[in-house]
Amino acid sequence: NYSGRGLVFKVDRERYYPYKELASQIIGFTDVDGTGINGVEAQFDSLLQGKPGWTILRKDGLGSSMPSPRFPSIEPVDGYDIDLTIDFEYQTILEEALSQGLEKYNAESGMALLMNPGNGAILGMTSLPSYDPNNVVRANPANIKNRIITNIYEPGSTFKIVTATAALAENIVSISDIFYCEQGKI
């Protein structure tokens, strides 16, 4: 706000996330000026922003503001909408199931991804613990990060079947070959 000599400049805008922690690491958040800082908010900020408008108002003797067609104004232009493949119900179920798993196994954190194998659409994605984008200042910075897409994941044993299948398909090995691996040391 700026006020001086009869001029008052006031900017009011605030982003509100009605589902709080749900999909917060995907959606991200904005700063106090509405600029995307994290997640989809940051990635597509230039499309989501839109253009601000303004108007000149006059005040009557009682202090009430009144627009006047004689004074210039510019209408705001809305930003674009973005439709994600994230499904609200699947995301809710995914986060609840992951939360129950963390509690059951007394785990500090966990990640879960739900994908449509037919087309690759991500239907749900979460890493817990999470945060409320309406209250970022109180959030643990480690919980803001979407660990599914930022952390390196070593597939380990689950990927060995891909290597074995490729070796069999290329006739490099046969199904009867035996490999001595120094009792797991190599």
KEBA-458120 format. One record per residue: residue number from 1; residue in one letter; x, z, y of N, C-alpha, C, O, CB in turn. Coordinates in nm, 2 decimals, m for minus. Each point is the difference from the previous one (the first is absolute). Last residue first. Glycine has a CB too. Example, Ala and Ser with C-alpha at 12.3 -4.5 7.8 and 13.67 -1.06 7.14 Angstrom:
BEGIN
   nr  rest    n.px    n.pz    n.py   ca.px   ca.pz   ca.py    c.px    c.pz    c.py    o.px    o.pz    o.py   cb.px   cb.pz   cb.py
    2     S    1.28    0.71   m0.22    0.09    0.00    0.11   m0.08    0.08    0.11    0.05    0.01    0.11    0.07   m0.23   m0.17
    1     A   m0.09    0.21   m0.51   m0.09    0.00    0.12    0.09    0.00    0.12    0.10    0.07    0.00   m0.29    0.05   m0.12
This chain:
BEGIN
   nr  rest    n.px    n.pz    n.py   ca.px   ca.pz   ca.py    c.px    c.pz    c.py    o.px    o.pz    o.py   cb.px   cb.pz   cb.py
  186     I    3.02   m0.55   m5.91    0.02   m0.13    0.07   m0.13   m0.05    0.05   m0.01   m0.10    0.07    0.20    0.04   m0.21
  185     K   m0.17    0.46   m0.10    0.10    0.02    0.10    0.02   m0.13    0.08    0.05    0.00    0.12    0.06    0.18   m0.26
  184     G   m0.40   m0.08   m0.26   m0.06    0.01    0.13    0.10    0.01    0.12   m0.04    0.02    0.11   m0.14    0.09   m0.22
  183     Q    0.32   m0.17   m0.36   m0.09    0.12    0.01   m0.06    0.03    0.14   m0.01    0.11    0.04    0.14   m0.02   m0.24
  182     E    0.13   m0.49    0.10    0.09    0.12    0.02   m0.09    0.13    0.01    0.03    0.08    0.08    0.15   m0.22    0.03
  181     C   m0.36   m0.30   m0.22    0.01    0.03    0.14    0.08    0.13    0.02   m0.03    0.07    0.10   m0.18   m0.20   m0.05
  180     Y    0.09   m0.30   m0.42    0.06    0.13    0.01    0.03    0.03    0.14    0.08   m0.07    0.06    0.02    0.05   m0.30
  179     F   m0.46   m0.33   m0.01    0.10    0.02    0.11    0.04    0.15    0.00   m0.08    0.09    0.00   m0.02   m0.27    0.14
  178     I   m0.14   m0.24   m0.48    0.01    0.15    0.03    0.11    0.01    0.10    0.11   m0.06    0.00   m0.18    0.12   m0.23
  177     D   m0.29   m0.48    0.05    0.13    0.05    0.05    0.00    0.15    0.03   m0.11    0.05    0.04    0.14   m0.28    0.06
  176     S   m0.41   m0.06   m0.26    0.07    0.08   m0.09    0.14    0.05    0.05    0.06    0.08   m0.07   m0.18   m0.20   m0.11
  175     I   m0.18   m0.18    0.42   m0.07    0.12   m0.02    0.07    0.10   m0.09   m0.03    0.12    0.00   m0.18   m0.25    0.04
  174     S    0.51   m0.21    0.24   m0.12   m0.02   m0.09   m0.06    0.14   m0.02    0.06    0.10    0.04    0.05   m0.30   m0.16
  173     V    0.18   m0.06    0.54    0.00    0.10   m0.10   m0.12   m0.03   m0.09   m0.08   m0.08    0.03    0.19    0.26    0.12
  172     I   m0.02   m0.49    0.17    0.13    0.07    0.01    0.01    0.11   m0.10    0.11    0.02   m0.05   m0.11   m0.07    0.30
  171     N   m0.38   m0.27   m0.14    0.07    0.00   m0.13    0.15    0.05    0.02    0.09   m0.04   m0.07   m0.23   m0.15    0.00
  170     E   m0.23    0.18    0.40    0.11   m0.10    0.02    0.08   m0.01   m0.13    0.11   m0.06    0.00   m0.10    0.12    0.24
  169     A   m0.38    0.24   m0.23   m0.05   m0.13    0.04    0.11   m0.11    0.01   m0.02   m0.11   m0.03   m0.17    0.23    0.15
  168     L    0.30    0.34   m0.19   m0.06   m0.06   m0.12   m0.05   m0.14    0.03    0.02   m0.09   m0.08   m0.09    0.32    0.00
  167     A    0.24    0.02    0.44    0.11   m0.03   m0.10   m0.05   m0.06   m0.13    0.06   m0.10   m0.05    0.07    0.29    0.15
  166     A   m0.44   m0.05    0.23    0.07   m0.11    0.05    0.11   m0.04   m0.10    0.02   m0.12   m0.02   m0.07    0.19    0.26
  165     T   m0.19    0.32   m0.34   m0.09   m0.12   m0.01    0.08   m0.13    0.04   m0.01   m0.10   m0.06   m0.20    0.25    0.09
  164     A    0.42    0.27    0.05   m0.01   m0.03   m0.15   m0.08   m0.13   m0.02    0.04   m0.08   m0.08   m0.02    0.33    0.03
  163     T   m0.01   m0.08    0.49    0.13   m0.05   m0.04    0.00   m0.04   m0.15    0.05   m0.11   m0.03    0.06    0.26    0.21
  162     V   m0.49    0.06   m0.02    0.01   m0.13    0.06    0.13   m0.07   m0.03    0.01   m0.12   m0.04   m0.15    0.20    0.23
  161     I    0.06    0.36   m0.34   m0.08   m0.09   m0.08    0.01   m0.14    0.07   m0.01   m0.10   m0.08   m0.15    0.28    0.01
  160     K    0.35    0.19    0.28    0.08   m0.05   m0.11   m0.07   m0.10   m0.08    0.06   m0.09   m0.06    0.06    0.31    0.05
  159     F   m0.29    0.05    0.39    0.04   m0.14    0.02    0.08   m0.06   m0.11    0.02   m0.12   m0.01   m0.01    0.17    0.25
  158     T   m0.16    0.41   m0.23   m0.12   m0.09    0.01    0.03   m0.14    0.02   m0.08   m0.09   m0.03   m0.05    0.28    0.12
  157     S    0.46    0.16   m0.09   m0.04   m0.04   m0.13   m0.12   m0.09    0.00   m0.01   m0.09   m0.09    0.10    0.30    0.01
  156     G    0.12   m0.17    0.55    0.05    0.06   m0.12   m0.05   m0.06   m0.13   m0.01   m0.12   m0.01    0.04    0.33    0.14
  155     P   m0.12   m0.26    0.39   m0.09   m0.01   m0.11    0.05    0.05   m0.14   m0.08    0.04   m0.08   m0.02   m0.23    0.20
  154     E    0.19    0.32    0.41    0.08   m0.05   m0.12   m0.09    0.00   m0.12   m0.04    0.10   m0.05    0.26    0.00    0.15
  153     Y   m0.30   m0.11    0.46   m0.05    0.04   m0.13    0.08   m0.06   m0.11    0.01   m0.12   m0.01   m0.24    0.15    0.10
  152     I    0.25    0.09    0.47    0.05   m0.08   m0.10   m0.04    0.06   m0.14    0.01    0.12   m0.02    0.19   m0.20    0.16
  151     N   m0.47    0.14    0.34    0.10    0.05   m0.09    0.04   m0.10   m0.10   m0.08   m0.09   m0.04   m0.02    0.32    0.07
  150     T   m0.24   m0.33    0.30    0.13    0.03    0.06    0.11    0.05   m0.09    0.12   m0.02    0.02   m0.25    0.07    0.18
  149     I   m0.34   m0.16   m0.31    0.06   m0.12    0.05    0.14    0.02    0.06    0.07   m0.09    0.03   m0.30    0.00    0.01
  148     I   m0.03    0.45   m0.23   m0.02   m0.11   m0.10    0.07   m0.13    0.05    0.06   m0.07   m0.08   m0.28    0.17    0.02
  147     R    0.20    0.31    0.33    0.11   m0.01   m0.10   m0.02   m0.11   m0.10    0.10   m0.04   m0.06   m0.07    0.28    0.09
  146     N   m0.19   m0.14    0.48   m0.06   m0.06   m0.12    0.10   m0.02   m0.11    0.06   m0.11    0.00   m0.25    0.00    0.14
  145     K    0.20    0.47    0.29    0.06   m0.12   m0.07   m0.08   m0.03   m0.12   m0.04    0.08   m0.08    0.27   m0.02    0.17
  144     I   m0.31    0.34    0.15   m0.05   m0.12    0.08    0.04   m0.13   m0.07   m0.07   m0.10    0.00    0.08    0.23    0.21
  143     N    0.14    0.32   m0.34   m0.14   m0.04   m0.06   m0.06   m0.12    0.07   m0.10   m0.05   m0.04    0.07    0.29   m0.01
  142     A    0.45   m0.04    0.18    0.02   m0.06   m0.13   m0.13   m0.04   m0.06   m0.01   m0.09   m0.08    0.20    0.23    0.05
  141     P   m0.17    0.09    0.46    0.04   m0.14    0.00    0.02   m0.07   m0.13   m0.03   m0.12   m0.02    0.14    0.18    0.23
  140     N   m0.46    0.34   m0.10    0.14   m0.01   m0.05    0.04   m0.14    0.00   m0.07   m0.09   m0.07    0.04    0.30   m0.08
  139     A   m0.36   m0.04    0.49    0.03   m0.06   m0.13    0.15    0.02   m0.04    0.09   m0.01    0.09   m0.28   m0.16   m0.06
  138     R   m0.05    0.28    0.39    0.01    0.11   m0.10    0.04   m0.05   m0.14    0.02    0.08   m0.09   m0.19    0.04    0.22
  137     V    0.09   m0.42    0.24    0.11    0.09    0.05    0.02    0.12   m0.10    0.10    0.06    0.00   m0.16   m0.13    0.23
  136     V   m0.29   m0.27   m0.29    0.14   m0.04   m0.05    0.10    0.10    0.04    0.10    0.02   m0.07   m0.17   m0.26    0.09
  135     N   m0.45    0.19   m0.05    0.08    0.12    0.04    0.14   m0.02   m0.05    0.06    0.08   m0.07   m0.26    0.07    0.06
  134     N   m0.14   m0.47   m0.07   m0.06    0.06    0.12    0.08    0.12    0.05   m0.02    0.04    0.12   m0.20   m0.11   m0.20
  133     P    0.32   m0.16   m0.33    0.04   m0.07    0.12   m0.06    0.04    0.13    0.05   m0.03    0.10   m0.01   m0.16   m0.25
  132     D    0.08    0.47   m0.32   m0.12   m0.04    0.08    0.05   m0.08    0.13    0.06    0.06    0.08   m0.20    0.14   m0.17
  131     Y    0.39   m0.16   m0.42   m0.01    0.06    0.13   m0.13   m0.05    0.07   m0.06   m0.10   m0.04    0.31    0.11    0.06
  130     S   m0.01    0.06   m0.55   m0.03   m0.09    0.10    0.00    0.07    0.13    0.06    0.10    0.02   m0.19   m0.24   m0.18
  129     P    0.38    0.22   m0.36   m0.10    0.04    0.10   m0.01   m0.10    0.11    0.09   m0.09    0.02   m0.04    0.33   m0.07
  128     L   m0.04   m0.50   m0.29   m0.03    0.14    0.05    0.12    0.09   m0.01    0.08   m0.02   m0.09   m0.32   m0.02    0.01
  127     S    0.07   m0.52    0.10    0.11    0.10   m0.04   m0.04    0.13    0.06   m0.03    0.01    0.12    0.21   m0.19   m0.13
  126     T   m0.44   m0.33   m0.11    0.02    0.13    0.07    0.12    0.07   m0.05    0.05   m0.02   m0.11   m0.29    0.04    0.13
  125     M   m0.13   m0.47   m0.05    0.14    0.03    0.00    0.01    0.13    0.07   m0.05    0.02    0.11    0.12   m0.27   m0.11
  124     G   m0.45   m0.16   m0.20    0.03    0.14    0.04    0.15    0.03    0.00    0.06   m0.05   m0.09   m0.29    0.12    0.01
  123     L    0.05   m0.50    0.01   m0.13    0.06    0.02    0.02    0.15    0.04   m0.10    0.05    0.06    0.00   m0.20   m0.23
  122     I    0.38   m0.35    0.18    0.02    0.15   m0.01   m0.13    0.06    0.03   m0.05   m0.01    0.11    0.29   m0.01   m0.04
  121     A   m0.16   m0.48   m0.29   m0.05    0.08    0.12    0.03    0.15   m0.03   m0.03    0.05   m0.10   m0.15   m0.23    0.15
  120     G    0.27   m0.21   m0.35    0.11    0.07    0.07   m0.05    0.09    0.11    0.09    0.06    0.07    0.06   m0.24   m0.14
  119     N   m0.40   m0.10   m0.27    0.04   m0.07    0.13    0.11    0.07    0.08    0.04   m0.04    0.10   m0.27   m0.05   m0.09
  118     G    0.07    0.23   m0.46   m0.04   m0.14    0.01    0.05   m0.07    0.12    0.03   m0.12    0.00   m0.23    0.18   m0.13
  117     P    0.25    0.42    0.04    0.10   m0.09   m0.07   m0.04   m0.15    0.01    0.09   m0.08   m0.03   m0.03    0.27   m0.12
  116     N   m0.15    0.23    0.49   m0.08   m0.09   m0.08    0.10   m0.10   m0.07    0.06   m0.08    0.07   m0.27    0.10    0.09
  115     M    0.33    0.49   m0.01    0.01   m0.14    0.03   m0.09   m0.08   m0.09   m0.02    0.03   m0.11    0.26    0.00    0.19
  114     L   m0.06    0.49    0.10   m0.11   m0.06   m0.07   m0.01   m0.15    0.04   m0.02   m0.02    0.12   m0.10    0.24   m0.15
  113     L    0.49    0.24    0.05   m0.04   m0.13    0.05   m0.11   m0.06   m0.09    0.02    0.01   m0.12    0.21   m0.05    0.22
  112     A    0.06    0.54    0.04   m0.09   m0.08   m0.08   m0.04   m0.13    0.06   m0.01   m0.01    0.13   m0.08    0.23   m0.23
  111     M    0.45    0.26    0.12   m0.04   m0.13    0.05   m0.10   m0.07   m0.10    0.02    0.02   m0.12    0.20   m0.04    0.25
  110     G    0.00    0.56    0.02   m0.04   m0.10   m0.10   m0.04   m0.13    0.07   m0.04    0.00    0.12   m0.03    0.18   m0.29
  109     S    0.30    0.38    0.21   m0.05   m0.13    0.06   m0.03   m0.09   m0.11    0.03    0.02   m0.12    0.10    0.01    0.33
  108     E   m0.01    0.42   m0.30    0.01    0.01    0.14   m0.06   m0.13    0.07   m0.06    0.01    0.11    0.26    0.13   m0.14
  107     A   m0.36    0.10   m0.45    0.09   m0.10    0.06    0.00    0.01    0.15   m0.10    0.03    0.06    0.07   m0.18   m0.26
  106     N   m0.22    0.38   m0.20    0.08    0.07    0.10    0.11   m0.09    0.06    0.11    0.05    0.02   m0.16    0.17   m0.14
  105     Y   m0.31   m0.34   m0.20    0.14    0.00   m0.04    0.09    0.07    0.10    0.13    0.00   m0.01   m0.17   m0.21   m0.12
  104     K   m0.43    0.18    0.21    0.01    0.03   m0.14    0.14    0.02   m0.04    0.03    0.09   m0.08   m0.24   m0.22    0.04
  103     E    0.12   m0.02    0.48   m0.04    0.14   m0.02    0.02    0.04   m0.14    0.06    0.11   m0.03   m0.22   m0.12    0.21
  102     L    0.23   m0.44   m0.07    0.10    0.09    0.06   m0.02    0.14   m0.02    0.09    0.08   m0.03   m0.06   m0.25    0.20
  101     G   m0.37   m0.13   m0.32    0.13   m0.01   m0.08    0.11    0.09    0.06    0.07    0.06   m0.08   m0.14   m0.29    0.01
  100     Q   m0.33    0.19    0.32   m0.02    0.08   m0.12    0.12    0.00   m0.09    0.04    0.10   m0.06   m0.28   m0.15    0.07
   99     S    0.25   m0.24    0.36    0.01    0.14    0.04   m0.02    0.10   m0.11    0.06    0.10   m0.01   m0.15   m0.17    0.23
   98     L    0.04   m0.39   m0.30    0.14    0.03    0.02    0.01    0.15    0.04    0.09    0.07   m0.04   m0.04   m0.31    0.11
   97     A   m0.48    0.07   m0.11    0.06    0.01   m0.13    0.15    0.04    0.01    0.05    0.08   m0.07   m0.21   m0.25   m0.02
   96     E   m0.09    0.09    0.49   m0.05    0.12   m0.07    0.07    0.02   m0.13    0.04    0.11   m0.04   m0.26   m0.13    0.15
   95     E    0.31   m0.37    0.13    0.06    0.11    0.06   m0.04    0.13   m0.06    0.08    0.10   m0.02   m0.07   m0.22    0.23
   94     L   m0.20   m0.28   m0.37    0.14    0.00   m0.03    0.07    0.13    0.06    0.08    0.06   m0.06   m0.08   m0.31    0.06
   93     I   m0.46    0.16    0.09    0.02    0.05   m0.14    0.15    0.01   m0.03    0.04    0.09   m0.06   m0.26   m0.21   m0.01
   92     T    0.11   m0.06    0.49   m0.05    0.14   m0.01    0.03    0.06   m0.14    0.05    0.11   m0.01   m0.23   m0.15    0.19
   91     Q    0.25   m0.42   m0.10    0.10    0.08    0.07   m0.03    0.15   m0.02    0.09    0.08   m0.02   m0.04   m0.27    0.18
   90     Y   m0.36   m0.12   m0.32    0.11    0.01   m0.09    0.11    0.09    0.07    0.07    0.08   m0.07   m0.12   m0.31   m0.03
   89     E   m0.33    0.15    0.36   m0.03    0.08   m0.12    0.12    0.01   m0.09    0.03    0.11   m0.05   m0.27   m0.18    0.06
   88     F    0.28   m0.21    0.37   m0.02    0.14    0.04   m0.02    0.09   m0.12    0.06    0.11   m0.02   m0.16   m0.19    0.23
   87     D    0.40   m0.37   m0.22   m0.14    0.04   m0.02   m0.02    0.15    0.02    0.07    0.08   m0.06   m0.10   m0.27   m0.10
   86     I    0.40   m0.22    0.32   m0.02    0.14   m0.04   m0.15    0.03   m0.01   m0.07   m0.03    0.10    0.29    0.10    0.01
   85     T   m0.02   m0.47    0.06   m0.05   m0.01   m0.14   m0.03    0.14   m0.05   m0.05    0.02   m0.11    0.17   m0.24    0.07
   84     L   m0.15    0.09    0.57    0.10    0.03   m0.10   m0.07   m0.02   m0.14   m0.12    0.01   m0.01    0.25    0.15    0.16
   83     D   m0.21   m0.34    0.38   m0.07    0.04   m0.13    0.11    0.01   m0.10    0.07   m0.09   m0.03   m0.29   m0.02    0.09
   82     I    0.20    0.12    0.51    0.08   m0.03   m0.12   m0.08    0.05   m0.12   m0.03    0.12   m0.01    0.25   m0.11    0.13
   81     D   m0.33   m0.16    0.43   m0.02    0.09   m0.12    0.09   m0.05   m0.11    0.04   m0.12   m0.01   m0.28    0.17    0.08
   80     Y    0.34   m0.13    0.48   m0.06   m0.05   m0.13   m0.02    0.12   m0.10    0.06    0.10    0.01    0.06   m0.32    0.03
   79     G   m0.15    0.31    0.50    0.10   m0.05   m0.10   m0.07   m0.05   m0.12   m0.12    0.01   m0.02    0.29    0.15    0.11
   78     D   m0.41   m0.16    0.40    0.03    0.08   m0.12    0.11   m0.07   m0.08    0.02   m0.12    0.00   m0.26    0.19    0.00
   77     V    0.18   m0.07    0.54   m0.02   m0.09   m0.12    0.04    0.08   m0.12    0.11    0.06   m0.01   m0.05   m0.26    0.15
   76     P   m0.26    0.34    0.39    0.10    0.01   m0.11   m0.03   m0.10   m0.11   m0.11   m0.05   m0.02    0.13    0.29    0.07
   75     E   m0.14   m0.33    0.47   m0.06    0.05   m0.12    0.11    0.02   m0.11    0.09   m0.08    0.00   m0.31   m0.03    0.05
   74     I    0.26    0.13    0.50    0.04   m0.08   m0.11   m0.06    0.07   m0.13    0.03    0.11   m0.02    0.18   m0.20    0.14
   73     S   m0.31    0.09    0.46    0.02    0.07   m0.13    0.04   m0.10   m0.11   m0.03   m0.12    0.02   m0.14    0.30    0.05
   72     P    0.06   m0.10    0.52    0.05   m0.08   m0.12    0.01    0.09   m0.12    0.01    0.13    0.01    0.12   m0.27    0.14
   71     F   m0.50    0.20    0.25    0.14    0.04   m0.03    0.04   m0.08   m0.12   m0.07   m0.02   m0.10    0.04    0.25    0.20
   70     R   m0.41   m0.26    0.06    0.09   m0.06    0.11    0.14    0.03   m0.03    0.09   m0.07    0.05   m0.27    0.10    0.11
   69     P   m0.19    0.13   m0.43    0.03   m0.14   m0.03    0.10   m0.06    0.11    0.05   m0.10   m0.03   m0.28    0.08   m0.09
   68     S    0.22    0.55   m0.02   m0.06   m0.09    0.10    0.04   m0.14   m0.04    0.11   m0.03   m0.03   m0.11    0.20    0.21
   67     P   m0.04    0.38   m0.40    0.06   m0.14    0.00   m0.07   m0.08    0.11   m0.12    0.02    0.04    0.18   m0.01   m0.29
   66     M    0.00    0.53    0.25   m0.10   m0.11   m0.01    0.08   m0.13    0.00    0.08   m0.02    0.09   m0.26    0.16    0.03
   65     S    0.23    0.45   m0.16    0.06   m0.13    0.00   m0.11   m0.11   m0.02   m0.09    0.02   m0.08    0.30    0.08   m0.01
   64     S   m0.25    0.41    0.33   m0.03   m0.08   m0.12    0.06   m0.14    0.01    0.00   m0.06    0.11   m0.22    0.19   m0.14
   63     G    0.23    0.24    0.36    0.11   m0.01   m0.09   m0.03   m0.08   m0.13    0.09   m0.01   m0.09   m0.01    0.22    0.18
   62     L   m0.35   m0.12    0.32   m0.01    0.11   m0.09    0.11    0.00   m0.11    0.01    0.08   m0.09   m0.25   m0.08    0.13
   61     G    0.19   m0.34    0.31    0.02    0.13    0.06    0.00    0.12   m0.09    0.05    0.10    0.03   m0.15   m0.20    0.17
   60     D    0.21   m0.36   m0.43   m0.09    0.03    0.11    0.03    0.14    0.05    0.10    0.06   m0.04   m0.28   m0.20   m0.07
   59     K    0.52   m0.24   m0.12   m0.07    0.13   m0.01   m0.09    0.02    0.11    0.03   m0.04    0.12    0.16    0.13   m0.24
   58     R    0.02   m0.54   m0.16    0.00    0.07    0.13   m0.08    0.13   m0.03   m0.08    0.01   m0.09    0.10   m0.22    0.23
   57     L    0.30   m0.15   m0.46   m0.13    0.07    0.03    0.01    0.06    0.14    0.11    0.02    0.05   m0.14    0.03   m0.30
   56     I    0.28   m0.46   m0.07    0.01    0.09    0.12   m0.14    0.06    0.02   m0.10   m0.07    0.01    0.29   m0.08    0.10
   55     T    0.06   m0.03   m0.58   m0.10   m0.02    0.10    0.03    0.09    0.12    0.06    0.11   m0.02   m0.23   m0.17   m0.16
   54     W    0.40   m0.17   m0.32    0.00    0.10    0.11   m0.12   m0.04    0.09   m0.05   m0.11    0.01    0.30    0.15   m0.03
   53     G   m0.01   m0.13   m0.52   m0.07   m0.05    0.12    0.00    0.11    0.11    0.06    0.11   m0.03   m0.21   m0.25   m0.12
   52     P    0.47   m0.01   m0.32   m0.08    0.10    0.08   m0.07   m0.07    0.12    0.05   m0.10    0.05    0.11    0.29   m0.12
   51     K   m0.03   m0.40   m0.42    0.05    0.00    0.14   m0.09    0.10    0.08   m0.12   m0.01   m0.01    0.20   m0.23   m0.01
   50     G    0.07    0.20   m0.54   m0.09   m0.05    0.10    0.06    0.01    0.14    0.12    0.02    0.01   m0.31    0.05   m0.16
   49     Q    0.36    0.09   m0.32    0.00    0.06    0.14   m0.12   m0.05    0.08   m0.07    0.08    0.06    0.32   m0.06   m0.08
   48     L   m0.11   m0.17   m0.44   m0.10    0.11    0.01   m0.02    0.05    0.15   m0.11    0.04    0.03    0.16    0.03   m0.26
   47     L    0.28   m0.40    0.11   m0.13   m0.05   m0.03   m0.11    0.10    0.02   m0.11   m0.04    0.05    0.21   m0.11   m0.21
   46     S    0.36    0.27    0.21   m0.03   m0.10    0.10   m0.14   m0.06   m0.02   m0.06   m0.05    0.09    0.31    0.00   m0.08
   45     D   m0.09    0.38   m0.33   m0.03    0.05    0.13   m0.04   m0.11    0.10   m0.09    0.02    0.08    0.25    0.17   m0.13
   44     F   m0.04   m0.16   m0.45   m0.09   m0.10    0.07   m0.04    0.05    0.14   m0.11   m0.04    0.05    0.03   m0.03   m0.28
   43     Q    0.39    0.33   m0.04    0.03   m0.14   m0.04   m0.08   m0.10    0.07    0.04   m0.11    0.03    0.01    0.20   m0.25
   42     A   m0.12    0.38    0.30    0.12   m0.05    0.06    0.02   m0.15   m0.04    0.04   m0.08    0.09    0.06    0.31   m0.10
   41     E   m0.48   m0.01   m0.17   m0.01    0.01    0.15    0.13   m0.05    0.07   m0.01   m0.07    0.10   m0.13    0.27   m0.13
   40     V    0.12   m0.16   m0.44   m0.07   m0.12    0.04   m0.01    0.00    0.16    0.01   m0.10    0.06   m0.14    0.09   m0.28
   39     G    0.49    0.35    0.08   m0.10   m0.06   m0.08   m0.05   m0.13    0.05    0.06   m0.07    0.08   m0.12    0.29   m0.16
   38     N    0.26    0.10    0.45    0.03    0.00   m0.15   m0.11   m0.08   m0.07   m0.11   m0.02    0.05    0.23    0.24   m0.03
   37     I   m0.10   m0.19    0.46    0.13    0.06   m0.03    0.03   m0.01   m0.15    0.12   m0.01   m0.03   m0.15    0.17    0.22
   36     G   m0.30   m0.40    0.23    0.02    0.03   m0.14    0.14    0.05   m0.03    0.09   m0.06    0.04   m0.26   m0.11   m0.10
   35     T   m0.10    0.23    0.53    0.09   m0.09   m0.06    0.03    0.04   m0.15    0.02    0.12   m0.02    0.09   m0.16    0.24
   34     G   m0.38    0.27    0.13   m0.07   m0.09   m0.08    0.09   m0.10   m0.07   m0.05   m0.10   m0.06   m0.14    0.13    0.20
   33     D    0.30    0.36    0.15   m0.03   m0.12    0.08   m0.07   m0.11   m0.09   m0.03   m0.11    0.05    0.22    0.16    0.10
   32     V   m0.03    0.37   m0.33   m0.10    0.03    0.10   m0.04   m0.12    0.09   m0.11    0.00    0.06    0.20    0.23   m0.06
   31     D    0.09   m0.36   m0.48    0.05    0.11    0.09   m0.11    0.02    0.10   m0.11   m0.06   m0.01    0.35    0.00   m0.02
   30     T   m0.35   m0.10   m0.48    0.04   m0.05    0.13    0.06    0.12    0.08   m0.03    0.11   m0.03   m0.14   m0.30    0.03
   29     F    0.12    0.08   m0.57   m0.05    0.06    0.12    0.06   m0.06    0.13    0.09   m0.08   m0.01   m0.12    0.30   m0.12
   28     G   m0.06   m0.32   m0.45    0.09    0.04    0.10   m0.07    0.06    0.12   m0.10    0.06   m0.02    0.25   m0.24   m0.05
   27     I   m0.29   m0.04   m0.38   m0.05   m0.03    0.13    0.10    0.03    0.11    0.02   m0.08    0.10   m0.25    0.13   m0.18
   26     I    0.34    0.06   m0.36   m0.02   m0.14    0.01   m0.04   m0.04    0.14    0.06   m0.09    0.06   m0.13    0.08   m0.31
   25     Q    0.12    0.46    0.13    0.13   m0.06    0.00   m0.01   m0.16    0.00    0.10   m0.06    0.04   m0.01    0.26   m0.17
   24     S   m0.49    0.07    0.12    0.07    0.02    0.13    0.14   m0.07    0.00    0.04   m0.05    0.10   m0.16    0.26   m0.07
   23     A   m0.28   m0.16   m0.36    0.07   m0.13    0.03    0.09    0.01    0.13    0.03   m0.10    0.05   m0.21   m0.03   m0.17
   22     L   m0.11    0.53    0.09   m0.03   m0.10   m0.09    0.07   m0.13    0.04   m0.03   m0.05    0.11   m0.19    0.15   m0.17
   21     E    0.20    0.33    0.30    0.12   m0.03   m0.08   m0.02   m0.12   m0.09    0.10   m0.06   m0.05   m0.05    0.30    0.06
   20     K   m0.40   m0.21    0.36    0.11    0.09    0.00    0.11   m0.04   m0.09    0.06   m0.11    0.03   m0.21    0.29    0.02
   19     Y   m0.28   m0.39    0.08    0.02    0.04   m0.14    0.13    0.08   m0.02    0.04    0.03   m0.11   m0.16   m0.23    0.04
   18     P   m0.03    0.02    0.51   m0.11    0.08   m0.06    0.03    0.05   m0.14   m0.06    0.10   m0.04   m0.09   m0.23    0.18
   17     Y    0.46    0.01    0.29    0.00   m0.05   m0.14   m0.11    0.09   m0.07    0.03    0.11   m0.04    0.22   m0.18    0.05
   16     Y   m0.14   m0.09    0.53   m0.05    0.10   m0.09   m0.01   m0.06   m0.14   m0.05   m0.10   m0.02   m0.08    0.22    0.21
   15     R    0.38   m0.21    0.33   m0.04   m0.05   m0.13   m0.04    0.11   m0.09    0.06    0.11    0.00    0.11   m0.30    0.02
   14     E   m0.19    0.11    0.53    0.05    0.09   m0.11   m0.05   m0.06   m0.13   m0.11   m0.03   m0.02    0.10    0.23    0.17
   13     R    0.03   m0.26    0.43   m0.02   m0.07   m0.13    0.06    0.10   m0.10    0.10    0.06    0.03   m0.10   m0.30    0.07
   12     D   m0.06    0.17    0.46   m0.05    0.08   m0.10   m0.01   m0.08   m0.13   m0.08   m0.09   m0.01   m0.05    0.23    0.17
   11     V    0.35   m0.12    0.38    0.00   m0.08   m0.13   m0.05    0.10   m0.11    0.06    0.10   m0.02    0.13   m0.26    0.10
   10     K   m0.20    0.11    0.49   m0.02    0.08   m0.11   m0.01   m0.09   m0.13   m0.07   m0.09    0.00   m0.05    0.27    0.14
    9     F    0.23   m0.14    0.43    0.03   m0.08   m0.12   m0.02    0.09   m0.12    0.07    0.10    0.00    0.09   m0.26    0.13
    8     V   m0.31    0.16    0.42    0.01    0.08   m0.12    0.02   m0.10   m0.12   m0.08   m0.09   m0.02   m0.06    0.28    0.11
    7     L    0.15   m0.15    0.50    0.01   m0.08   m0.12    0.02    0.09   m0.12    0.08    0.10    0.00    0.02   m0.29    0.13
    6     G   m0.13    0.35    0.33   m0.12   m0.06   m0.04    0.00   m0.09   m0.12   m0.10   m0.06   m0.04    0.06    0.07    0.28
    5     R    0.43    0.24   m0.08   m0.05   m0.07    0.11   m0.13   m0.09   m0.04   m0.01   m0.11    0.03    0.24    0.11    0.07
    4     G   m0.01    0.19   m0.52    0.06    0.01    0.13   m0.07   m0.09    0.10   m0.03   m0.12   m0.03    0.25    0.18   m0.08
    3     S   m0.13    0.06   m0.46   m0.10    0.02    0.11    0.07    0.01    0.13    0.09    0.08    0.01   m0.26    0.03   m0.17
    2     Y    0.22   m0.24   m0.40    0.07    0.00    0.13   m0.11    0.01    0.10   m0.10   m0.07   m0.01    0.30   m0.07   m0.07
    1     N   m0.12    0.20   m0.50   m0.08    0.00    0.12    0.09    0.00    0.12    0.10    0.06    0.01   m0.28    0.06   m0.13
